[in-house]
Amino acid sequence: MPEGGARKAASRLVLAAGKLLAVLVVLLLLGAAVYEHVGAWRDSRVLKQVGHSVDVGGRTLNIYCTGEGSPTVIFESGRTSPGYVWMPTQRGVSAFTRACWHDRAGLGWNDLGPDPSWGDAAARDLHQLVRNAGLEPPFVLVGASFGGYIIRL
């Protein structure tokens, strides 16, 4: 085979390998998306909602309150933690006053919303949630990690 023919054959082989790799990557991404979607569907059937959904202007946020009294203690989780991580703490606090945790947009049993990784969006959501859930002041806000930033806003 002439030298030019060998280069063309090698070039075609490289092109075919590149196409095969692209198809495999697309199939892997599609498989991952289906896996995630099916997993979320299964989780929603197994993990029943704790708390209740409150409309905050065209979407809902989940809140769960226990106990009675004043002030109402509101727990704010870290960046990617759903509110139910506060359940053990909530049990202790609700023995003497009202205690609530909630899920930020896109976490737990919530709808997606404005980018929740920005503190100001999460702080506005918290303010609207407290108002629409009918919680009465005074409030004690307790935040962990990123939640501490949100409650200061």
N, C-alpha and C positions, 0 to 999 in steps of 0.2 A: 504494500500500500504506500503510495507517495506520502511524503511528509505532510503536505497540506491536507490530505484525506484523514490522517491520524489526528490532526488538530481539530478538524471539523467533527470527527467522531467523539473526541474528548469533550469538545464544547457541547455537543448534543447530550452527552452523558451528564455533564454538570448541570445543564438546563433541566433535564429530566429529574435529576436528584433534587434540584431546587424546587421544582413543581411538587414533587412528592412530599418534601418537607413542609411546604406551604399548606398542602391538603391535610397533612397530619396535624399541624398546629391549629388549623381551623376546626378539625374534628375534636381535638382536645379541648379547645375553648367552648365549643358547643356542648360537649359532654359535661364540662364543669358547670356551665350555666344550667343545664337540665338537672344535674345533681343538686345544685344549690336550690333550685326552685322546688324540686320534689322534697328536699329536706325541710324547707320552710313550711311547705304544706303539711308534712307529717308532724312537725313540731306544733303547728297550730291545732291539730287534732288531739295531740297528747297533752300539751301544756295548756290547760284552761286558764283563761284570763283571771288574774288576781287584781281586784279593784274594778273600776268602771271607767268608761270612756267619757270624756268631756269635750264638747265642741269648742274649739278656740278660733273660729273663723274659717270654716270650710274644711277643716281637718280635725282629727281628734287626738287627744293626749290622755294617757291612762294615769289615774291617781288612786291610791289606796290609803284610807285613813282608819285608825282604830283609836279607842279610848275616848274619854270625855274630859272637858275642862279647858282651862285657859292658862297660859298661851298655847296656841297651836304650834307644834314643832314640825317644821318641814325639812325633810332630808333631801339633799342634792348629791347625786353620785359623781364619781369620776368620769372621765371622758367617754369610755366605751362600756361602762357598767350600767346595766338596767337597775331600776329603782329597787327591785326586790332584794338586792344585796343588803338593804337596810332592815330586813325583816327581824333578825335577832335583836337589833338595837331598838327597833320600833316596839317590840314586845315589852321591853323593859320600860321605855319612856311612857308607853300608853297605860301603864299601871297607875300613873298619877296625872296625866294630861292627854290631850288629843295629839296624835302623832301621825304624820302623812309622809309617804314617799311617792314619787312619780317617775315616769320614764320620759326622757327627752325625745324629741322628734327622731324617728328612725330606729329607736331602741325599744325593746320589750314589745308591748302590745300597741304601739303607736303608729300613726301614719308618718310618712316622710314629711319634712317641712323645710324651711330655710336651713341653710348649712348649719347643723347643730354644733360643729366644731368651732364656730365663732361664738364667743361668750355673749355678745349682745343679742344675738338671735335667741339663744337659749334663755337669757334673762327675760326678754320680752315674752317668750312662750310661758315661762314660769309665772310672770305677772298676770297674763291673760288666763292661765289655768286656775290660779288662786281666785281670781275674780269670778270666772264662770262656774267654778265648782261651789261657790257660795261659802267659802271659808271666811270666818270672821277674825279680824285682828284682836289682840296683838299676835305677832308671829315671832318665833325664834327660828332662824334659818341656820341649818347645819350643813356644811359642805365638806366633801372629801376631795382632795386633789383639784382637778379642774372644776369640780362643784364649788369649791371655796371661791374661785374667781367669779363664777356665775352669781353667787349670792352677794358678793360685794358690788356687782353691777346693779 
